[in-house]
């Protein structure tokens, strides 16, 4: 059915008469402004702005699983805990929707026979074994405690987050796709660092006001969302960004900061070098403001791994930066509090460290009673023990036993070996080499920080699990590409 007014408007819009075109464009702008005003008035400014952005993201994610992965990275770095402002049986998070979109579009390509090749990689067997052990331990633990709907949802989020590894290695098959994910990760991390610094330097009232506006998307609001050293509101505040927990925020900054660092020394950085310097500066500043001792140590270890493998100049810059920071700490009261907090942790004198020691003792008791497959993810058989400890490896041992920890450690060691072998074939491509060095350093830093933190394998932080396994997939894809490139060069030379 044709509409005469609509036809007339279309004719005016493409009319050769400039006056008629201006009238049609003005009418279109007025209609758009009225619609936008109505949305803001009915839904509020945050939802009104978010809906068009979410719709654009959904359209792009449904076009290709690669864009679905881009969406997962952006949400995991910028809005990891955001949920829909309404329920669909349960309240899905933005991260859930992005992961489902990536998996759904990827599976649909096989169902429609648009894709027939499935890449498994030399690491795929260990990843599958780790997934199987997680599922087995979860089922085994049901005898101790019945799962809630939230337990089931969180466990499925974790399983799908780990399985993103297979999506990455099958979707990322060329350098352009690999570099797109790398740029997204760096930009998303820099954006997270920016918000972390912003929330820290503006008045606390303004930070709470912004968090309150995010509360309709599932974020905690009020002054209780702010974090302080020793949980003392009169003490030093810790940067949280949109990650809410400062230690989790610190782990995110290890990942994105160490991956970005080699771009400073690369002959062909993925961004202009001045922008790389800005991103690294924001990452390091935000990391410092988290006052996360484990994250700071992890970042230093990641930087050291990169310097020892290839870019010695980064080690020199790190030493110079450390000396300048040390001099700064001699004069700034805030910095002196930071040093005191660090020293108290090393000497086992502060309350947080003593609480962790208590957690470690309880965790070792639980692991000693259930050493092989753990107690699962829902509860413990003993009323005097609990699941939860600030250590990746101890938490994994509680839930999956020593079998699960062994599978994870072997998987990570194999991954590091794959990366090192891939680096031997990447010398002719500075972009690829810098990215692989960054991934290697980030993995070293994260695994080291995991001794003191648990966010990489925690049902409450699925975004960190997703980012970890996306980065592992990126590293494997980069190594496979480097190997294929070397083989092609050798074949052409022969």
N, C-alpha and C positions, 0 to 999 in steps of 0.2 A: 504494500500500500504506500503510495507516494504522498508526501506532505508538502503542499505548495509553499508554506513559509520556510521550511527547511531547504527546499530547492532554491528559493529566492536568496536565502542566506548564502548558500554555496556559490551561486552565480555572482553575488556581490564580492565574495571572498577572492574569487579568481578573475574578477572583472578587470579589463584594461584601464578603466577609469580610476585614477588614484583616489579620488574623493570617495567613491563607493567602497573601495578596498579599505580606506581608513575607517569608514563607518562600520563595516563588518568586523574589523579587528577590534574597534572600540567596544562594540556590542559583545564580542567574545570575551574581552577582558573584564567587562562589567559582570557578565554571567559567571566567569571564573571567580571573580572577587566575591560575589554573593554566595557562591557555593562554598568557597573557602571560609568565609565569615560564618556561615551556618554550621560548618563542621567544627570550627573552633568554639562557637557558642554552645553547641550541643555536647561535643566530645571532650572539649578542653584542648589547649594548645599542644600539649605533648602528644596526645593520640592523633590529633589532626595532622601534625607534622610527620608522625611515625607511620601512619597508614599509607601515604603515597610511597615513602621509602621502602616500606615492607612489601608493598605490591610490586614495585620495580624489582626488588630483590627476588621475590617469588617467581616472577616471569623469567628472570635471568637464570635462576637455579633450575627451572623446569626445562630450559633449553639445552643444558649440558651438565653432566655431573661435575665437570671442572668448576663451573660457576657455583655449584652446590658446595664444593670444598672451599671456595673463596668465601661463601657465606658463613660456613662453619668457623673459619679462621677469624673473620671480622666479629662475629658474635662472641666467640670464645675470648677474644682479646678486649673487646669494648663493652659488651653487655652480657657477661657470662651467666648471670642469674635472672635475667629478664624473663618474665612469663606473660602469656596472654592475659588481658584484663578480664577474662571470662573463662568459664569451665566448658570442656568438651568431655564429659564423664570425669576426667581429671583436668588439672590446669597444666597444659603443655608449655614448656619453655621455648623460647626462640631457638635455643640450641637444639632441642628435640626436633623441631620442624625442619631446621637446616640439615641435620643428620639424616632424617627420613627422606628429605628431598634428594640429597646426594645419593643415598642407597637406592631410592625408588627409580630415579632417572637412569642410574647405572644398570639396574636389573632390567629395566624396560628395554634398553638397547639390546640386551641378549634375547629377551622375549620376542622382539620384533626382528631379530636376526640382523640388526644393523652392526652388531659386534659379535664375533665368533671366537676370537682369541682370548684366552684367559692366562694372564701372567701370574705365576705362583712364586717365583724367585727362590733362591736358596735359603731364605729366611722364613719362608711361608710355613714350613713344617713345624718350626718351633713356635711360631705365633699361634698356629692351630692347636698345638699341644697346650700352650698356656691358656687359651680360651677353653679347651676341654677341661683342664684342671680347675679353672674358675667355676665352670658350670657344675662339675662333679662336687666340689667343696660346698657350693651353694645348696645343692640337693641334699648332701650329707648333713648339712647343718640344720635342715628342717626338722630333724628329730629333737633338736634342742629348743627351738622357738619357732612359732608360726610367723610367716612373713606378713607384714602389712602391705597394703596396696602401694605405699610409698617405697617400701623395701624392694618390691618387684620392679617398680618403675626405675628406681635408681640402679638396680643391678642390670636391667636391660640397657640403660643408658651407657653403663660402663662397658658391657659386651660390644655394643654397636660402636662405641668410641674406639675400642681396640681394633675392631674389624675394619675401621676406616683405612688401616694399613693396606688392605687388599684393594680398596677403591683407588687409593693414590697410585699404587704401582701399576694399575691397569688403565687409569685415566691419563696419568702423566707419562707420556711416551716420547716427548720431544723437549728441547731446551726451552722453547717459548712457554709451554705449559708449566714447566718447573720454575722458571723465573717469575711467572705470574704469581704462583703460590708464595715464592720467596718474598717478592715485593709486597704482597698482601700482608704477610706475617710481619715484615719490618714496619710497614705503615701502621698496621693495627697495634703493634707493640708501642710504637712511638705515640700513637693516639692515647693508649692506655696510660703511658708515662705522663703525657701532658695533663690528663684529667687528674692523675695522682698528685702532680705538683700543684695544679690549680686548687684542688680541694684542700691542699695543705696550707697554701699561702693566703688564701682569702679568709675573711673572718669566719669563725666557726658557725655563726648564725647563717651565713650564706651557704656554707657547705651543707648544713642540715636542711636548709630550704630546698636545695637541689636534690638531696637524697629523698626528701619528702615527696617531691614530684615524681621520683622514680618508684615510690612505694606502690603506686597503682599497678606497676609491672612486676611486683613481687619482691622489690628491694626493701631491706629494713630501713626505717626512717627514724627520725628523732636523734637526740644526742647519744642514745645508746648505740648507734651505729658507728660512732667514732671510736678509735682505738688508741690506747696510751700504754706507755711502758709501765709494767707492773699493775696495769688496769687502774692507774691512779689519774683521775681527771685533772689533778693539779700538777701532774708531771709532764713529761715530754710526749707530745702527740706523735703517732705513727701514720705514715701515708698509707692509704687504702685504695685510692682510685675507685673504680667500679668493681674491684675484686673483693671489697669489703674486708677480707682477712689480710693483714699486712704480710704474713709469711707466704700466703698464696700469691699475692701481688709480687713479692720478691722472687718467687719461682718463675713467674711469667717473665719478669724482667731479666732473669738469667738467660732464659731461652731466647728472647728476641734481641737482647743486648749483645750477647756473645755471637749470635748469627749475624748481626749487623756489623760488628767490629772489623772483620777482615775486609769489608768494603772500603775501609779507610786506606788500607795498604795495597789493595788490588789495582792493577794497571787498567782494568775495565770494570769499575764499580757499577752496580745495577741502578744506582741513582747518581746524580751529580755529587761530587765529593763534599761540597759545602753542605748539602742537605743530609748526607750521611753523618757528617760531623754534628749537625744539629740533633739528629735522631739519637746518636750515641750519647751526646751530652744529656739529653732528656732522660734516656734510659738509666744512665749512671746516677743522675741526680735523684730520680724517683727511687732507685734502689737504695741509695744512701738514706733517704727520708723514711723508708720502711722500718729502719733500725732492726732489720732481720739479720742476725749474725750468721745464721746458716746460709742465707742467700748471698751475703757478701763474700763468704768463704768460697761458695760455689762459683760465683762470678770470677773470682781471682783464679781459681783452678781452671776454669774454662779459658780464660785469657792465657794462662800459662801453657795449656795444651796447644793452643793455636801457635804461640810463639815458638814452642819447642818443635812443632811439626814443620813450620814453614816461615812465618813472618816474624823474624827476630826483632824488627823495628817496633812491633806491638809490645814486646816485652820491655823495650827501652822506654816507650811512651808510658807504659803502665808504671814503671819504676819512678819516672819523673812525676807522673800524676799522683802517685802514692806519697812522694816526698812533699809535694805542694800541699796535698791534703793534710799530711802530718803537721806541717807548719801552720796551716789554717786552724787545726784543732787546738793548737797551743793558745789561741787568742779568743776563739768564739765560745761563749758559755754553753751554747747548745752542743757544739762539737765535743766539749769536755764531758758533758753528760753522756754523749754517745760512747766515748772512750771508756768512761767508768762502767757503763752498762756492758760493754764488750768484755772488760777485764773481769767483772763480777761473774759473767757467764763462763769464762775460761777457768776461773778459780773456784767455780761451783758455789758461789755465795748468794746469788739472787734467787728470789722465790720461784721464778719461772723455770730455772735450771733444776732446782730441787724437786719441783713437781714433775719435771720430765724424768728425773732419776727414779722417782716413785712409779711412774708409768712404765719405765723400762723393766723394773723389778717385777711388777705385776704381769707384764707381757711375757717375760721369760718364764714365769710360773705357769701361765696358760699354755705357752708353747711346749713346755716340758711335759704337761699332761696330755697334750694332743699334738704330737710332733710331726706326724706324716702328712695329713691332709687338713689339719686345722679344725676349726669349729664352724666354718661357714661365715655368712654375712649377716645373720639375723639375731643371734644371741648366743649365750654361753650356757653350758650345762651346770656350771657352778655359780651359785648366787653371790659368792665373794669375789668373782672375777668379772671382767667386762672386756668388750672389744673396743680398742681405741688406744693408740699410742703415737707419739710424735716421731715416728720413724717409718719410712717407706718399707724397709725390709722386715722390721718387727711386726708392723701391721699386716703385711702380706703373709708372714708366717702364722700370725694368729688366725687369719681367715682361710688361707690355703695350705698351711703347713710348710714344712721344709721342702716338700716336693714342688710347691708353687714358687717358692723363692729360688730354688735351683733352676727351674724352667725359665724364670724371668732373667736371672743373672746370665745364664748361658745364651739366651736370646740377645741380650745386650752386648755380650762379648763377641758373638758372631757378627752382630751389626757393626761394631767398631772395627772388626777385622775386614768386613766388606768395604767400609769407608776407606780404611787405610790402603787396601788394594786398589780401590777406585782412584784414590789420589795419585797413585803411580801412573795412571793413564790420563791425567787431567792437565798436565803441564802446558799443553798447547792451547788450552782454553782458560784464560784468566778468570772469567766470570764463573765458570763451573768450579774451578779450583777454590776460589774464595768462598763460594757457597758451601762446598763440601767441608772446608776447614771450619767454617762457622758452625755447621751441624755437628761436627766432631767435638768442637770445643763446648758447645751447648750441652751435648749429651754427657761429656765428662763433668761439667759443672752441676748439672741436674742430678746425676747419679751420686755425686759426692754430697750435695745438699740433702739428698734423700736419707742420709744417715740421721739427720736431725729433723726432717719434716716429712709429712705423709701425703701431700696433695697430689702426687702423681698416681696414687692408687687409693683413692678415697671416694666412696659413693657420694659424698657431698660436693665433690668438685669434678664432675664429669668433663668440664671444659679443659682441665689440665690433662686428663687422660687422653682426650681427643687430640689436643695439640701435640702431645708427646708422640702418639702413633702416626699422626700426619707427618711430623718431622722425620720419624723413622722411615716412613714410606718415601718421603722426598729424598732421603739419603740413599736408599736402595735404588730408586729410579735414577738418581744422578750417577751412581756407580755403574749401573747397567749401561747407561748412555755413554759414559766415558770408555767402558770396555768395548762397546760396539764401534765407537768412533776410532779407537786405536786399531781394531781389527780391520775396519774399512780402509784406513790409511795403509796398513801393512799389505792388504790385498791389492790396493792400487799401485803401491810401490813395486810389488812383485810382478 
